[in-house]
Amino acid sequence: MQFKHVTLDFDGSVAILRLDHQEVMNAVSVDMLGGLAEALDTIEEKKDEVRCVVLTGAGRAFCTGANLQGRNNQSKKTKAGLTLETGFHPFLRRIRNLHCPIITAVNGPAAGAGMSFALLGDMILCARSSYFLQAFRRIGLVPDCGSTWLLPRLVGRARSIELSLMGERLPAEKALEWGLVNRVYDDGVLMEEAMKLARDLAGGPTVALSLIRKLYWDSPENSFEDQLNLEFQCQLRAGDTQDFREGVGAFLEKRPAQFKGK
């Protein structure tokens, strides 16, 4: 399925969402944000069928940040940042609240907002040649799209500030060493490995996996007692699913579980 600068394909219960504006290395425009919104609408309409999402880039880049082309030629200047709340933030919030796991397959540069998009993955897989870049300081802006929330929680304050102040490339292998990403693969097998992982997650207990996402997203803002209460609430929901009953039955019968995502 083709949307504005976005393609959406389905492989069984896996949705593959591609940023697809290769002429600008998948830089994000208002049009692309609209395309992403439509693609997510389609995924949500197929909520009972889609049990994992893979987000990647078309061509040789994952996403090089906001599309700046034409800004100097605008007759009426628009203030930097205005599209954050109207375009970027709704997308980020929808990914955060996705009903199933999301894998980001970082196939090339992930800069600026593109770095934030990449770090939204529950599992972050990288091509060996890919890199991350907090590019904002290069054009006189501050980090946005949630990067100042995500980065300190992933790699700590010192490394986060260094990345943002210096604007230096962080290669995939170093990102793995820092614990920023989960796995690094040779470029030629990245999507093969991403789909292998996606199919494994899609065959899992989707309700429980969704609740696991929620627990870890909410954890940084919760006290210990708050988190205990949230675990209790989530466990009640997970324990009321068909998949829980199937999982226990499969364990007792010493057979592989056949989860249905319900």
ChimeraX attribute file (.defattr): number of C-alpha atoms within 10 A of each C-alpha:
attribute: neighborCount
match mode: 1-to-1
recipient: residues
	/A:1	10
	/A:2	13
	/A:3	17
	/A:4	18
	/A:5	21
	/A:6	24
	/A:7	19
	/A:8	22
	/A:9	14
	/A:10	15
	/A:11	11
	/A:12	12
	/A:13	19
	/A:14	23
	/A:15	24
	/A:16	21
	/A:17	23
	/A:18	23
	/A:19	27
	/A:20	27
	/A:21	21
	/A:22	16
	/A:23	8
	/A:24	16
	/A:25	22
	/A:26	28
	/A:27	26
	/A:28	22
	/A:29	20
	/A:30	15
	/A:31	14
	/A:32	21
	/A:33	22
	/A:34	18
	/A:35	21
	/A:36	24
	/A:37	18
	/A:38	17
	/A:39	23
	/A:40	18
	/A:41	13
	/A:42	13
	/A:43	24
	/A:44	14
	/A:45	11
	/A:46	13
	/A:47	15
	/A:48	14
	/A:49	17
	/A:50	22
	/A:51	29
	/A:52	29
	/A:53	27
	/A:54	25
	/A:55	22
	/A:56	26
	/A:57	26
	/A:58	20
	/A:59	16
	/A:60	13
	/A:61	25
	/A:62	33
	/A:63	33
	/A:64	22
	/A:65	25
	/A:66	18
	/A:67	16
	/A:68	11
	/A:69	10
	/A:70	7
	/A:71	12
	/A:72	9
	/A:73	8
	/A:74	8
	/A:75	7
	/A:76	8
	/A:77	9
	/A:78	10
	/A:79	7
	/A:80	9
	/A:81	13
	/A:82	10
	/A:83	14
	/A:84	14
	/A:85	11
	/A:86	12
	/A:87	18
	/A:88	24
	/A:89	16
	/A:90	14
	/A:91	20
	/A:92	17
	/A:93	10
	/A:94	13
	/A:95	18
	/A:96	17
	/A:97	14
	/A:98	19
	/A:99	23
	/A:100	24
	/A:101	25
	/A:102	26
	/A:103	24
	/A:104	25
	/A:105	26
	/A:106	35
	/A:107	27
	/A:108	25
	/A:109	28
	/A:110	30
	/A:111	26
	/A:112	26
	/A:113	25
	/A:114	27
	/A:115	25
	/A:116	26
	/A:117	25
	/A:118	25
	/A:119	24
	/A:120	19
	/A:121	22
	/A:122	19
	/A:123	20
	/A:124	22
	/A:125	27
	/A:126	32
	/A:127	23
	/A:128	19
	/A:129	16
	/A:130	23
	/A:131	24
	/A:132	28
	/A:133	23
	/A:134	29
	/A:135	26
	/A:136	20
	/A:137	15
	/A:138	13
	/A:139	7
	/A:140	8
	/A:141	11
	/A:142	16
	/A:143	18
	/A:144	17
	/A:145	20
	/A:146	17
	/A:147	22
	/A:148	16
	/A:149	14
	/A:150	16
	/A:151	20
	/A:152	14
	/A:153	13
	/A:154	15
	/A:155	15
	/A:156	12
	/A:157	13
	/A:158	9
	/A:159	14
	/A:160	19
	/A:161	15
	/A:162	12
	/A:163	19
	/A:164	21
	/A:165	16
	/A:166	14
	/A:167	18
	/A:168	15
	/A:169	17
	/A:170	19
	/A:171	18
	/A:172	25
	/A:173	20
	/A:174	14
	/A:175	18
	/A:176	17
	/A:177	12
	/A:178	14
	/A:179	12
	/A:180	18
	/A:181	24
	/A:182	14
	/A:183	21
	/A:184	21
	/A:185	20
	/A:186	13
	/A:187	15
	/A:188	11
	/A:189	10
	/A:190	20
	/A:191	19
	/A:192	11
	/A:193	17
	/A:194	24
	/A:195	20
	/A:196	12
	/A:197	17
	/A:198	25
	/A:199	18
	/A:200	12
	/A:201	21
	/A:202	25
	/A:203	18
	/A:204	20
	/A:205	24
	/A:206	25
	/A:207	24
	/A:208	21
	/A:209	20
	/A:210	19
	/A:211	21
	/A:212	18
	/A:213	20
	/A:214	18
	/A:215	17
	/A:216	12
	/A:217	14
	/A:218	12
	/A:219	16
	/A:220	12
	/A:221	10
	/A:222	14
	/A:223	10
	/A:224	11
	/A:225	9
	/A:226	13
	/A:227	17
	/A:228	14
	/A:229	13
	/A:230	18
	/A:231	17
	/A:232	12
	/A:233	12
	/A:234	19
	/A:235	14
	/A:236	11
	/A:237	14
	/A:238	22
	/A:239	13
	/A:240	13
	/A:241	17
	/A:242	15
	/A:243	22
	/A:244	20
	/A:245	15
	/A:246	17
	/A:247	18
	/A:248	12
	/A:249	14
	/A:250	15
	/A:251	12
	/A:252	9
	/A:253	10
	/A:254	9
	/A:255	10
	/A:256	11
	/A:257	19
	/A:258	13
	/A:259	18
	/A:260	18
	/A:261	21
	/A:262	14
